[in-house]
Amino acid sequence: MKRILIAIVVLGLALFGVLAANALRVPAPAAASGASDAIAIDVAAAAERLAVAVRFPTVSVQSGAPIDTAEFRALYAHFERAYPAAHAAMRRETIGELSLLYTWPGSDSTAAPVVLMGHVDVVPVTDENRAEWLHGPFDGTIADGFVWGRGTLDDKVTVVSILEAVEQMAAAGLRPARTVYLAFGHDEEVGGLHGARRIVDTLVARGVRPALVLDEGGFMTSGAIPGVEGVAAIVGIAEKGYLSLTLTSRASGGHSSMPPTRTAVGALSAAIDRLMANPFPASLDGPTAQMMTAMAPYVPFGQRLVLANLWLTEPLVIRSLQGTPLGGALTRTTTAPTMLNAGVKDNVLPPEATAVVNFRIRPGETRETVIARVREIVNDTMIAIAPRDSATADPSAVSRTDVPAYQLIERTIRAMVPDRSVPVLPYLVMGGTDAKFWSAHSDRVYRFLAVPLGESDVARVHGVNERIGIEAFGTAIGFYARLLRNLDGL
């Protein structure tokens, strides 16, 4: 027995030695950039131009109701007035009736081009929430150091930041090292099928094979990553797929005083309960595993010990991540019942009850595998399951992080905060972006909103009191200005 105990102790020490050695081999954190290429930006004037852009209610409506095309065209006229040098240097096309494609010829026409993406449409503001806005959502108010209104975070800020950077370069007589395409969609908030998808199809048909595609998606903030102190940036290297299923239960109607054993509402409720009780399996592969590995240099040693040895600790990490909604979304396809409908009167048994369940699909699964699993779990002849007539998509391909395109984004992000060592972490984007349409054509597609976000800002996206700090807006302009000046590094 004593020999067995000694052997166990020796094996345990040996195992700890291996784990500790792996942790000690984790590279040191990246050094602060110390960027000295300060770029002069008239932030106050830029904020005024963003405020004007916010005042055009370029709203996309999920219901498919007609959009106000006049507001989009008025916004584009504002762009022409506000950025004359940029418009003189670039060729502008209208794609899909309302989306914009700009072509800025580079000094080396043989080099693979770059595509910078954004979208000009915004989500509606509900009448119920309107009274909660401190400033009108489409007033474009500048107050208390912020520009307020729809689009200041999602996503007119990206479009305007890019145009500001291009205007500055063009006015100085500078050209990018390679051709740059600016792709500004008009319907991202409802799937991007008529805007970004057509832009991508157009460019692919012209033989464009980009060295880098950059859209919104990840972000920079403090306190968002457990264990990582200070500012960190997450860069989307893939995005989840999207699928909504309608579950329809049918049964005999009648008077509620004599209900059958199973009613339409009861069967539907049981089906939803089974789905919620049987979540999709969690996994740490793909972008989330890359994120954990990239975090390791920036966390305390105990946490580094875990992250440097995922071959052994993966189940522990997965279990830990399941404790938060963010962690769960990073590791599995999520299941979210979002809409219910049944009945017209409290004493009438409805003959039909419906529910909509939304799934955000992690890489490695598809819409087909999700539907198959849902049918298996529900397993009820009273329940019909069908895809909802809305935008659906499989998960995007996962882009590479070992290529110059990603490394350029890393360097440019670190220059946003030159006095700190900023972790730049690969990330799986939960929502959808227009970048997904490039997925079949490039493995250099990235997602990053170049705005330093405050603690409350993430909740303002699609929410009440959307706003951007004027200083943060200047940082975003600086990001694109540096990126465009350093395209020869690709």
Helices and strands as residue ranges (DSSP letters): H 2-24, H 43-54, H 69-82, H 84-89, E 91-95, E 99-104, E 114-119, H 127-130, E 142-143, E 146-148, H 156-171, E 180-185, G 188-190, H 196-205, E 212-222, E 231-239, E 241-250, E 254-255, H 264-277, H 287-295, G 296-298, H 301-307, H 310-321, H 325-331, E 334-342, E 348-349, E 352-361, H 367-378, E 383-387, H 404-416, E 424-429, G 434-438, E 445-453, H 457-460, E 467-469, H 470-485, G 487-489
